[in-house]
Amino acid sequence: MRRAAPQAAAGLRLAAPAPGMEEEEECRVLSIQSHVVRGYVGNRAAAFPLQVLGFEIDTVNSVQFSNHTGYDHWKGQVLNSDELHELYEGLKLNNVNHYDYVLTGYTRDKSFLGMVVDIVQELKQQNSNLVYVCDPVMGDKWSGEGCMYVPEDLLPVYKNKVVPVADIITPNQFEAEILTGRKIHTEKEAIEVMDILHNMGPETVVITSSDLQAPSGNDYLIALGSQRRTAANGTIVTQRIRMESPKVDAVFVGTGDLFAAMLLAWTHKHPDNLKVACEKTVSAMQHVLQRTITCAKAQAGEGKKPNSAQLELRMVQSKKDIENPEIIIKATVL
């Protein structure tokens, strides 16, 4: 037999919230990404920062692995499209499938990706204001050469089904190029590619990394953003920005997942100011990466290269930087 709570037993009333302590309107995110037991990638990289920034987050784990695949060994299970559908049906039967945002990242399976699109479309029918944030993880460039690390049959699904229903996308340069069929050699070409991506559907496009020459020199990495908004009078207003971040000499895993989650949060808090949203996102990223590399080098010992375990993102230690980042990366309006 369950005991009554002390307040109820004594007939006590809870005090009214103090001024300034009123409950914020709930904002709920459905995040369909990978999960690892140890480390920070996928949902593990997205859930903590979103919760710290005040969001409710419901996670569907597209895979459940012991650790990310950059380690020598990993074990685990992969969720298929039927299992994803079953989980969503459970939410639906209980009438708790109501979301403000959907967030997705790495997916290897074409039918799973198709099911994600079906779910997003159904959620958008329920809530026309729902925002879908998609990190179209397909590949990257190494030494100037691009290659896909997911099956090639995912590309047409992203092009024809995913990007058209997405509101915010965060491709790297290689992914932006293969989605549009256009190469990027200059900032002007990058802007043209972002405009093509806008025309495919998304209102906000952020190319998270590129091999363009940074004005500040070779030690900096360029990211570019573009937001297309319809003003009250019906005219379309586009804001474009460039950000330069110092390169960190290490291979981190989960940074894209963390970036997409924080961009979701900061664009929610600054919906009409891509510059501020990106400055907060990229500055927080820098704080996390600098703390991670400093700790990893200390653990590895002088002159030794940190291993995968030592390079796991220092997420919990960076809570204050995620919550209220000191702006150390300024965006230039183009």
Disulfide bonds with the S-S distance in Angstrom:
none
